[in-house]
Amino acid sequence: MNGRSRARIPCETHKDAALPLTGPNLSESSRPRGKGRPRTVEIAAPSLVELLNLVRTGAANTRQELERQSEFGRAVVADRLTMLGDLGLVDESELGTATGGRAPRLVRFAARRAAILLATLDQTAIGVGVADLSGKLLTEHHEAADLTAPPAELAECLTALFRWSMERHAPQGSIWGISLSVPGAVQGATEGDFLTATPPVLPAWEGFPLVETLTRDFGVPVWMRSSVETMTMGELHAGAGIGTRSMLFLKVGRRIGAGIVCDGQLYRGAHGAAGLIGSLPVTSGGRSGPLDALAGLDMIQSEGLAAAQDGRSPMLADIQRRGGEITAIEVSQAAQTGDPASVAILTESGHLIGQVVATLANALNPELIVLSGSIVQTNDILLAALREAVYGASHPFVTRDLRIIRSQMGSSAGLVGAARVASEQLFAPAFLKEWVMQGSPLSYPAFTALQDRLSQTASPPPPPRARNGQELPR
């Protein structure tokens, strides 16, 4: 991945620097339309939307293909492409391959017309990135963070990391949106809708206007999805799921969630809550409770601590005796080296998760099941136990060609998925129709109204300047 970064860059350095953005101005004025062309949204916008999305999705890349796919006449296609070119949304400077006559001029989506800022907020880390309008990740950075910290501090850190990312990879155009990936489920919204207020996704952030702050500071719309959904989107479009029509994505952590892909599309459910399998009841060793409690990282940690204290695991007991902390990672590492108690803990977790996944597999018949999470990425035992449970409890037709693998994308999946979310929302037909004639979503009437409302509210005080004029690392 180009521009990948994992070096630790302290948030306090970023938030103190308060550097201005070096890219083009974040606000854009609408562009004038040519003489003699349709001047109303009702006449021109629908054809512009259809042609632009045909080009953007790769369904057509020459004028002849656009005429066939859209069934618009040659004159209409020519005029609309000229308009889209004037707006900077398509490019026709490249020639294709000749097939017996003149080489056709290729129509390309201008993905670098603007950029999207991305962020993944996890319990122990923040990831930030910049993507182009096609959803291609241009740069990324990850660093440790604590989501239980005061939300104002985390918001300042996130804002500073965004600014630093833009300094590091200044976009050719302006910023058109911010896409966030968060731990909790995000209630569904209609196609293209951006957030006008912060949804209740994190208990520690209740009452803090994160979305409003980012919208006011950067002057762009904000979208938000759960981490499971964005990771599913990332895996579908850039990982093992490329070309897959039916897929299950599992994130195994303190909470256990599933992303569901049906007919090549992410299924969100009625309110964006599809895949909350961690709340399903399971039974283990005479105990009953939700899957999160009986198979998640908290269970692995608590069972590992118990094994260290009662002598069932000499390896974990030795870690504790030397003053080390017993976490799920220590249990996983002990299991990999053959510690019987740790192997039993991870095997039980894998079996319980596999029982739930088998039910989903029988209902959905996926081509592929992808697992992610720190334990799954570093340990074969839980994955093997899950496979055993799924293959043992599923119909033969379901498992005949089923693949169950671990993700190879790691922390990049959430950023890639967040980029896809923003790209799809920006160019959703209903949303695109409202701004395409102006050439920028920042001119969308509902968004300008939101900006006016936010500008009338009190802005938070700016972060203090760095001591001794300290600048961001480059």
Secondary structure by P-SEA (a helix, b strand, c coil): ccccccccccaaaaaaaccccccccccccbbbbcccccccccccaaaaaaaaaaaaacccccaaaaaaaacccaaaaaaaaaaaaaacccccccccccccccbbbbbbcccccbbbbbbbbccccccccccccccccccbbbbbbbccccaaaaaaaaaaaaaaaaaaccccccccbbbbbcccccccccccccccccccccccccccaaaaaaaaaccbbbbbbcaaaaaaaaaaccccccccccbbbbbbccbbbbbbbccccccccccccccccccbbbbcccccccccccccaaaaaaaaaaaaaacccaaaaaaaaacccccaaaaaaaaaaccaaaaaaaaaaaaaaaaaaaaaaaaccccbbbbbcccccccaaaaaaaaaaaaaccccccccbbbbbbbccccaaaaaaaaaaaaaaaacaaaaaaccccccccccaaaaaaaaaaaacccccccccccccccccc
